[in-house]
Amino acid sequence: MGWINTIKEDAALKEAQHAWDKGRNILVFKFIEAHTNSLMSGAMTGMNDQMEAIESIGWRLDHMSVAEGNVIGALGSKRDERLVIVCLYRRPSLAG
């Protein structure tokens, strides 16, 4: 895992822990990931690490939504494709 993925994982873990400690019942987290080759299937290792970090606190993924977009550069040139993944996590129910 590269250092950028490590920073992202640490940030996700910190935010998830903060929300857990505040007693929140839901956590909505936005992941932004480079999407350089949309025609290939494959593991998104950095995403795996971030999502597992959040779930290691106790949060459980409830809903997920994905969108795709472009980052626009100077003079309107297309610079890079990005995936935005918005995940709604819930604290496990005490009732079971």
N, C-alpha and C positions, 0 to 999 in steps of 0.2 A: 504494500500500500504506500502510495506517495505521500509526501508531506502535506499537500493540499487536502487530500482525503482525510488525513489525520486531523487537520484543523477543523474540517467540516464535521467529522465525527465527534470531536470534543465539544464543538458548539452545540450540536444536537443534544448531546448528553447533558450539558449544562442547562439548556433551556428546559429539557424534559424533567430534570431533577428540581429545578426552580418551581415549575408548575405543580409537580407532585408535592413538594414541601409546603406550598401555599394551599394545598387541599383541593386543587382544581379537579373537576370530574371529567373534563375534556381538554384535549390539547390539539390544536390545529397547527400543523407544521408544513411549511412550504419548502420543497427541495427544488433546486435549479441545477440542471445537469447539461453539460455539453452533449449535443446530439449530432455528431459529425458524420455519421453514416446511417441514415434512417432505413437503408435497405437491408441491413444485416441484423440478425438476431444475435443475442449474446448476453452474458452476465454484465450487470452494472454493479461492479464490486464496491465502488464508493457508496452507492445507494444502499447496498446490503449492509455495509458497516454502520451507516447513519441510522437506518431503520432498526437494526439490532441493538444499537446503543440506546435508542428510545425505549424499546421493549424490555431492555435489561432492567430498567427502573420499575417496571410493572405495568406500563401502558400496553394496551392491546389495540391493534389496528381495527377500525370499525368501517371506515369508508375511504375511498381513494379516487381522485380525479386527475386526469392527465391532459395537458395541453401542450401544443408545440408552437414555437414562434421563432422569429428572427431578431437578432441584435443588429440594429442599424448603425452603420459607421458614419464617418464624415461624408458630406455631400450625398447622403442617402444610399450609399453602397451597402449591400448586404454583407455582414461580417461573419456571422456564425449562427447556426441553429441551436436552439435550446429546448429542452423539455422542462416543463414545470409540473411537478407532481405535488398535489395538495392532499395531505393525509389527515384524517380525523381519527385521533386515538381516544379511547375511553379508559377510565380507571375500571378495573374489573369490579363487577357488582359484588357487594358483600353478601347478598342473598343467594349467590351461587349462580 
